[in-house]
Amino acid sequence: MRKKTVFSWMLYDFGNSAFATTIMAAVLPVFYYDVAAVGVDQSLADSYWGYSQSIAALIVAVMAPFLGAISDFSAAKKKFLRFFAFMGIIASILLAFVGEGDYIFASLLLIIGTIGFSSANIFYDAFLPEIADEDDIDKISSYGFAFGYIGGGVLLAINILMILKYSWFGMPNATVASQVSFVTVGIWWFIFSLPLLKNIKEEKKVTPKRDRSYVTIGFSRVTNTFKEIKQYKHLLIFLLAFWMYNDGISTIIKMATIYGRDIGIDSNSLIAALLITQFVGIPCTFFFGWLAKKITAKKALYITLYAYLGIVILGYFMSSALHFYLLAVCVGLVQGGAQSLSRSIYGRMVPANKHAEFFGFYGISAKFAAIFGPFLFAIVGQLTGSSRLGIISLVIFFIVGIVLLRFVNIDQGVLEAKRHTNQSEKIDIKPQ
């Protein structure tokens, strides 16, 4: 039964990663630039895309801790996951109705879809410590990301074929093929969400009688968590480190395609390069799950972050499709490892009775980080007329993240989580 649950959990990543690949990273950025924002100045199109990403990230960041706190109180992670997944699925399908000049409509649907995708991931991630033993958490987290690379990559390959050879599929042009690809994302995501929604079982817990609205409860629990979080010293430092380096990672994922388009790389080369990233990422994500066992998760994470420093520096000098292909390979080598190891390290240090609440804070770190990177990219591009300066500015995020990570002792963080979990359980047990 546990294997079935773990496999269902991985299949969700297989399905929802299509949104990250086709919509966030590959097809929609090019479609936005060439179709939705047709007639708009090139640098402004880049900036509007960056602002759309930042707005979505800000909304998710504000919502995340409240959603997590409410979910823990009501034992409703599964319900929240389903609601936000369906929000993202519907927004993906509606992107098929975006036409020439509809950049505002496209931005609105991107924002709604990103809110659904990212909020659902908060609850998806929060299930990880419940389905994985402490010894297996790195491996299962890595396998989840690897499945995501496979699922996102397979559908992206199908969508690329549809766009390049649209006549094979009975479509009149590449624009229609791109619109149809957005529909396939929603269908793909829906189908591979079903096993998780059917098989995942939330941990049974006694919830107190609700005498206030969920919003009030969420606000109260978040306030208490902010007061208590200083007791989780190593988890807090890790969150700050993650906040910084994830800013760089998320900006590279979201802005790479539109950056490449701005410096003159053709759209087919950009999409093909991102497909390379997906399939290079599959074995490499498995590899980092194995490597974490050999040299510790923290040391393996360092390797990925130093690699990202090199990627950003090389990205500044990128000028041809070949350069973009090479960088796509480099990103594929480390992207899944960085993300999966971050999730499993954090999952170890989360108190057992507050999984969704603390993964809500993890979501805050991820989403507030995702605000500043794209925004910096957008504002620098708009003010200077060059997106290269926005890319090179990401170096600082990785450097600060690496420095902060040096102060994190994962073993001490695990002990802090266990100690405070035991204390809260004692407080909750009252004689009748």
C-alpha positions in Angstrom: 0.0 0.0 0.0 2.9 2.4 0.8 4.5 1.7 -2.5 1.2 2.4 -4.3 0.9 5.7 -2.4 4.5 6.8 -3.1 4.0 5.9 -6.8 0.8 7.9 -6.9 2.6 10.8 -5.3 5.3 10.7 -8.0 2.7 10.5 -10.8 1.3 13.8 -9.7 4.7 15.4 -10.4 4.7 13.5 -13.7 1.5 15.3 -14.6 1.8 18.8 -13.2 5.3 19.3 -14.5 3.8 19.8 -18.0 2.6 23.2 -16.7 6.2 24.1 -15.7 7.7 22.9 -19.0 5.2 23.8 -21.7 3.6 26.9 -20.1 6.1 28.4 -17.7 9.3 27.6 -19.5 9.0 26.7 -23.2 5.9 27.3 -25.4 4.0 30.1 -23.6 7.0 32.5 -23.3 7.6 32.3 -27.1 3.8 32.4 -27.8 3.6 35.4 -25.5 6.5 37.2 -27.2 5.5 36.4 -30.8 1.7 36.3 -30.6 0.1 37.7 -27.4 2.4 40.7 -27.3 2.7 41.3 -31.0 3.2 45.0 -31.7 4.6 45.6 -28.3 8.2 46.8 -28.0 10.6 43.8 -27.6 12.1 44.8 -24.2 8.6 45.7 -22.9 7.3 42.3 -23.9 10.1 40.8 -21.7 9.2 43.1 -18.9 5.5 42.4 -19.0 6.3 38.7 -18.8 8.6 39.3 -15.8 6.0 41.4 -14.1 3.3 38.7 -14.6 5.6 36.1 -13.0 6.3 38.4 -10.1 2.6 39.2 -9.5 1.7 35.5 -9.4 4.6 34.8 -7.1 3.6 37.6 -4.7 0.0 36.3 -4.4 1.1 32.8 -3.7 3.7 34.0 -1.2 1.0 35.9 0.8 -1.4 33.0 0.6 1.0 30.2 1.4 1.4 30.3 5.2 -2.3 30.8 5.7 -3.2 27.9 3.4 -0.7 25.6 5.2 -2.0 26.6 8.7 -5.6 26.1 7.7 -4.8 22.8 6.1 -3.0 21.5 9.2 -5.9 22.6 11.5 -8.5 21.0 9.3 -6.5 18.0 8.1 -7.5 19.0 4.6 -4.3 19.0 2.5 -5.9 16.7 0.0 -8.9 19.0 -0.5 -6.7 22.1 -0.9 -4.4 20.2 -3.4 -7.4 19.2 -5.5 -8.9 22.7 -5.5 -5.7 24.5 -6.6 -4.7 21.8 -9.1 -8.1 22.2 -10.8 -7.6 26.0 -10.9 -4.3 25.5 -12.7 -5.8 22.9 -15.1 -8.6 25.2 -16.1 -6.3 28.2 -16.6 -4.1 26.0 -18.8 -7.0 25.0 -21.1 -8.3 28.6 -21.3 -4.9 29.8 -22.7 -6.1 28.2 -26.0 -8.3 31.3 -26.4 -5.4 33.8 -26.3 -4.8 35.4 -29.7 -2.8 38.2 -31.2 -2.5 41.3 -29.0 -4.1 39.5 -26.0 -1.1 39.9 -23.7 -3.2 41.1 -20.8 -5.5 38.1 -21.1 -2.4 35.9 -21.4 -0.8 37.5 -18.3 -4.1 37.1 -16.3 -4.3 33.3 -17.2 -0.6 32.9 -16.5 -1.1 34.4 -13.0 -4.2 32.3 -12.2 -2.5 29.1 -13.5 0.7 29.8 -11.6 -1.3 30.4 -8.4 -3.0 27.0 -8.9 0.2 25.2 -9.8 2.3 26.7 -6.9 -0.4 26.5 -4.2 -1.2 22.9 -5.1 2.6 22.1 -4.8 2.6 23.4 -1.2 0.2 20.6 -0.2 1.8 18.1 -2.5 5.2 18.8 -0.9 3.7 18.6 2.6 2.7 14.9 2.0 6.4 14.0 1.5 7.4 13.6 5.2 4.2 11.5 5.7 4.8 9.0 2.9 8.6 8.8 3.2 10.8 7.3 6.0 13.7 9.5 7.2 16.2 7.2 5.5 14.3 7.3 2.1 13.2 11.0 2.0 16.1 12.1 -0.2 15.5 9.2 -2.6 11.7 9.7 -2.8 12.0 13.4 -3.2 14.6 12.9 -6.0 12.4 10.3 -7.7 9.4 12.7 -7.6 11.4 15.4 -9.5 12.8 12.8 -11.9 9.2 11.6 -12.7 8.4 15.3 -13.2 11.2 15.6 -15.7 9.9 12.5 -17.6 6.3 13.6 -17.6 7.0 17.2 -18.5 9.6 16.2 -21.1 7.4 13.7 -22.8 4.5 16.1 -23.2 6.8 18.9 -24.2 8.3 16.6 -26.9 4.8 15.9 -28.2 3.9 19.6 -28.2 7.1 20.5 -30.0 6.3 18.0 -32.7 2.8 19.5 -33.0 4.2 23.0 -33.4 7.0 22.1 -35.8 4.9 19.7 -37.9 1.4 21.1 -37.3 0.2 19.9 -40.7 0.7 16.3 -39.5 -2.0 16.9 -36.9 -4.4 18.7 -39.2 -3.7 22.2 -37.9 -3.4 25.3 -40.1 -0.4 26.9 -38.5 2.0 26.9 -35.5 -0.1 29.4 -33.6 -3.1 27.0 -33.5 -0.7 24.1 -32.6 0.6 26.2 -29.6 -2.9 26.9 -28.5 -3.8 23.2 -28.6 -0.6 22.4 -26.6 -2.0 24.5 -23.7 -5.1 22.3 -23.7 -2.9 19.1 -23.6 -1.2 20.5 -20.5 -4.6 20.7 -18.7 -5.6 17.2 -19.8 -2.2 15.7 -18.9 -2.2 17.3 -15.5 -5.7 16.1 -14.8 -5.2 12.5 -15.8 -2.0 12.0 -13.7 -3.5 13.8 -10.7 -6.2 11.1 -10.3 -4.1 8.4 -8.7 -2.8 10.7 -6.0 -6.3 12.1 -5.3 -7.6 8.5 -5.0 -4.8 6.8 -3.1 -3.2 9.4 -0.8 -4.5 9.2 2.8 -4.0 12.1 5.2 -2.6 11.3 8.6 -5.4 10.9 11.1 -5.4 13.6 13.7 -7.8 14.9 16.3 -8.7 18.4 15.3 -10.1 20.9 17.8 -13.6 22.1 17.4 -13.7 25.1 15.1 -15.3 28.2 16.7 -13.8 30.7 14.3 -13.6 31.2 10.6 -10.7 29.3 8.8 -9.2 32.7 7.8 -9.1 33.8 11.4 -7.6 30.4 12.4 -5.0 30.6 9.7 -4.0 34.1 10.7 -3.7 33.1 14.4 -1.6 30.0 13.6 0.7 31.9 11.2 1.2 34.6 13.9 2.1 31.9 16.4 4.4 30.2 13.9 6.2 33.5 13.3 6.7 33.8 17.1 7.9 30.2 17.4 10.1 29.9 14.4 13.1 31.4 16.1 13.2 28.2 18.1 14.0 26.3 14.9 17.3 28.0 14.3 18.7 25.8 11.6 15.4 25.5 9.7 15.1 29.3 9.7 18.7 29.8 8.4 18.0 27.1 5.7 14.8 29.0 4.7 16.8 32.2 4.2 19.5 30.4 2.2 16.8 28.7 0.1 15.1 32.1 -0.4 18.3 33.5 -1.9 19.5 30.7 -4.2 16.0 29.6 -5.3 15.5 33.2 -6.5 18.3 32.6 -9.0 17.0 29.1 -10.0 13.4 30.2 -10.5 14.4 33.2 -12.5 16.5 31.1 -14.8 13.6 28.6 -15.3 11.0 31.3 -16.0 13.1 33.9 -17.9 15.5 31.8 -20.0 13.3 31.3 -23.0 12.2 34.9 -23.3 15.8 36.1 -22.6 17.0 33.9 -25.5 14.3 35.2 -27.8 15.3 38.8 -27.0 18.9 38.2 -27.9 17.9 36.7 -31.3 17.8 32.9 -30.8 15.0 31.4 -32.9 12.0 30.0 -31.1 12.5 26.4 -32.3 16.0 26.3 -31.0 14.8 27.7 -27.6 12.1 25.1 -27.2 14.4 22.2 -28.3 17.0 23.3 -25.8 14.5 23.2 -23.0 13.5 19.7 -24.1 17.2 18.7 -23.8 17.1 20.1 -20.2 14.2 17.8 -19.3 15.8 14.6 -20.5 19.3 15.4 -19.2 17.6 16.1 -15.9 16.0 12.7 -15.6 19.2 10.6 -14.8 20.9 13.5 -13.1 18.1 13.9 -10.6 18.3 10.2 -9.8 22.1 10.6 -9.5 21.8 13.4 -6.9 19.4 11.2 -4.8 22.1 8.6 -4.8 24.9 11.0 -4.2 23.2 12.5 -1.1 23.5 9.0 0.5 27.2 8.9 -0.2 28.4 12.5 0.7 25.3 13.9 2.5 22.5 16.0 1.0 24.1 19.3 2.0 27.3 18.6 0.2 25.5 17.4 -2.9 23.4 20.6 -2.8 26.6 22.7 -2.7 27.7 21.1 -6.0 24.5 22.2 -7.7 24.7 25.8 -6.5 28.3 26.2 -7.6 27.3 24.9 -11.0 24.5 27.5 -11.1 27.1 30.3 -10.5 28.9 29.1 -13.6 25.7 28.9 -15.6 24.7 32.5 -14.8 28.1 33.8 -15.8 28.1 31.9 -19.1 24.5 33.0 -19.7 25.7 36.6 -19.7 28.0 35.9 -22.7 25.5 33.7 -24.6 25.1 34.8 -28.2 24.1 31.7 -30.3 21.8 28.7 -30.3 24.8 26.5 -29.6 25.5 28.4 -26.5 21.9 28.0 -25.4 22.0 24.3 -26.0 25.2 24.0 -23.9 23.6 26.0 -21.1 20.4 23.8 -21.3 22.6 20.7 -20.7 24.3 22.4 -17.8 21.0 23.3 -16.2 19.6 19.8 -16.7 22.6 18.4 -14.9 21.8 20.2 -11.6 18.3 21.7 -11.6 16.5 18.6 -10.4 19.2 17.9 -7.8 19.0 21.4 -6.4 15.2 21.3 -6.1 14.8 17.8 -4.8 17.6 18.0 -2.2 16.2 21.4 -0.9 12.8 19.8 -0.4 14.1 16.7 1.4 16.6 18.7 3.6 13.7 21.0 4.7 11.3 18.1 5.1 13.8 16.5 7.7 13.7 19.6 9.9 9.9 20.2 9.8 8.0 19.3 13.1 5.8 16.3 12.5 2.6 17.9 13.6 3.0 21.0 11.3 3.9 19.7 7.8 1.5 21.8 5.7 2.0 24.9 7.9 5.8 24.7 7.6 5.7 23.8 3.9 3.6 26.9 3.6 6.6 28.8 4.9 8.7 26.9 2.4 6.3 28.1 -0.2 6.8 31.7 1.1 10.5 31.4 0.6 10.1 29.9 -2.9 7.5 32.5 -4.0 8.9 35.6 -2.4 12.2 34.6 -4.0 10.4 34.2 -7.3 9.2 37.8 -7.0 12.5 39.5 -6.9 14.4 37.6 -9.6 11.9 38.1 -12.4 11.2 41.7 -11.2 14.9 42.5 -11.2 15.3 41.0 -14.6 12.3 43.0 -15.9 13.2 46.4 -14.3 16.9 46.2 -15.4 15.8 45.2 -18.9 13.3 48.1 -19.1 15.7 50.7 -17.7 18.8 49.7 -19.6 17.3 48.1 -22.8 19.5 45.0 -22.2 18.4 41.8 -20.5 22.0 40.6 -20.2 22.6 42.8 -17.1 19.5 41.3 -15.5 21.0 37.8 -16.0 24.4 38.6 -14.5 22.7 40.2 -11.4 21.5 36.7 -10.4 25.1 35.9 -9.2 24.5 37.6 -5.9 21.6 35.4 -5.1 23.6 32.2 -5.4 26.6 33.6 -3.5 24.5 34.8 -0.5 22.6 31.4 -0.5 25.8 29.4 -0.4 27.2 31.5 2.4 24.0 31.1 4.5 23.9 27.4 3.8 27.2 27.0 5.6 25.6 27.9 8.9 22.9 25.1 8.6 23.5 22.0 10.7 20.8 19.5 9.4 21.3 17.1 12.3 20.7 19.9 14.8 17.7 21.0 12.8 16.2 17.4 13.0 16.7 17.4 16.8 15.0 20.8 17.1 12.0 19.6 15.2 11.7 16.4 17.3 12.1 18.3 20.5 9.4 20.8 19.7 7.1 18.2 18.3 7.3 16.2 21.6 6.7 19.4 23.6 3.6 20.4 21.6 2.2 16.9 21.9 2.5 17.0 25.7 0.8 20.4 25.8 -2.1 19.1 23.6 -2.7 16.1 25.9 -5.0 17.3 28.7 -6.8 15.2 31.4 -10.5 15.0 30.8 
